Amino acid sequence: MSEEILAPLAGKIVKSLLKVGDKVEEDAEAFILEAMKMETPVYVPCDGTVQSVNVKVGDEVAEDDILAVIE
Amino acid sequence: MHPYFKEMAEFGNPLKKGEIKRTEKNLEALKAEEADIAEAVQAVENAGFPAEKINARGQLTVWQRLEYLVDPGTWCPLHTLYNPAENEEGTTNVVDGIGKISGRWAVIIGFDNKVMAGAWLPGQSENILRVTDLAKRLNIPLVWLVNCSGAKLPEQEKFYANRRGAGTPFYRHAELEQLGIPVLAGIYGTNPAGGGYQGVSPTILFAHQNCNIAVGGAGIVSGMAPKGHFDLETAETIIEKARQFKAKPPGSVKIHQDETGFFRYVFETEEGVLDGLKDFMKKIPAYDPEFFRVAEPKAPAYPAEDVYRLLPLEPKMVYEFDAVLSRLVDGSEHMEFRPDYGPEIYTGLAKVDGFLVACIGNRQGYLGKDYPEYADYPGFGGKLYRQGMIKMNEFVTLCGRDRIPIIWFQDTTGIDVGDAAEKAELLGLGQSLIYSNQSTDLPMMLVVLRKGTAAAHYVMGGPTANRNNAFTLGTAATEIYVMHGETAAVATYSRRLVKQKDAGKPLEPIIDNMNQLAREYHEKSRPLFCARHGLVDELAPIRDLRRYMEAFAGSAYQNPKSICPHHHMILPRIIKG
């Protein structure tokens, strides 16, 4: 069973805290997206292991882009 | 109206495990900022002579008098760090706040008798203006602890005269009295000249047996023979007269109780004066809280301590405003007004200590790609857009009609700008909100949770833009400025950069100036700066925000000038639909 972390809005990735294989807990900070001069944190949706990270710092993402997958 | 108010809809959620873990650093950072603020407050409290020295003279300090006078647990200090003239004493030399005396709310102010025997200092009259305005806005008594040696003479030019100068409390006392607001004064020590009028201008005077009030003190009486210069002969005369008047200063209890009768009561002890004030506060008109309460008081369902985790110190970080509010209101219950309109703004009714209050605050974060509806760019909380401005105008107007005091929470980056925003009438809607606020004639309180910026700081209940703001609180995260420092640097230097570039000159000097301006903006927007310069009336520890809200609600409902019966209110019906 896997769960995707989606970008809640379009913006730039300014912080990425996940690495493939990391064990993560629900509500841990996964990414920080910058848009309109504000930083929006994106949280891990469930306990699990990071299966993939699809973005890196500096990437521009669109709303609903898949940023990472947690298994 | 109990079906509306007894149990409102619950909101907020307990913190999750991951949320607690990842917010640990934020909590520590906010508490470290609060520790710095507490240190500055301590320095003000320790200004002047140590308490032991004052006590050795048989006197209490102003702080000891307040502790004796005010009901335990009710003191909400204001203007503690206020020092707009940057006095070397570190204070305006008055101590004030809201507190209960004998179960009734009052605005309380006293001269700090540790510092120059309570002298007038620069900035003090501005401080007192805030205090008399507060009593007027909340319609509650003003209680003075007078102990004022008169003007600090070497700096008199900074405060003696002027439209807002040091004599203005005397007519403001008259103004309060004409509005039916009593001014009670406990009088201690030597109070010549300005101190004499501070003593005589209140409504009822409670004097300590060793106090005096006079048009002029020993210093003036002994020096009133100007010859154009001083010499040995005049010095000897001054010495002789000064000795005589020091032994017997004018305006003692013998004169002002036995002869003039100005002192209504005289007490042998320091505590006796305060007991007299306590006794009279029982005689002040005040509704029993039950008269206006809409429900039994309840603590919030979640601890105020959570706010240290929910409110990011980092100004760019978004958060959930509703979660913060749920930690501050009774039972974490509310009735939200127009939740489907103007998503950048929260408007709703809640209870504080069982009293109905209206809350308005900036929501943070992304508002969805279709909002604001008038623009092709995405909306972000903290900014104000057309719908949010219309919603606040409606809500404030209805609160005025229903006589519900308003608590504002600001964390705003300003009103949306650009031609689309102009077409959406945001300039006019901002002014409409100022008009609406002013029209309500309601007590308002403001908490600048984090950012107070641009005209949004004015229109959202800011003290600059209406007469109804009773007081404004800051937090350890507060920053107030017309715009962010980097934005200001761009606005100031962008054309200069272009000119410099076109002239083939180096850009570095301009860049240095830009960095300097941005740094200065940062320094001049920090919490301590805001408190010292009066941009906020106090920096409240986050865990005390609710105490101030309770003091505000209790004061606003103690003796309101107008009433809307609960069953005549329209706002709860509009919310219910």
Interface residues (C-beta under 8 A of the other chain):
Chain A: P8 L9 A10 E25 E26 D27 A28 E29 E34 A35 M36 K37 M38 E39 T40 P41 Y43 V44 E63
Chain B: K16 K17 G18 E19 K21 R22 E314 K316 M317 V318 Q364 G365 Y366 K369 P378 F380 G382 K383 T413 H484
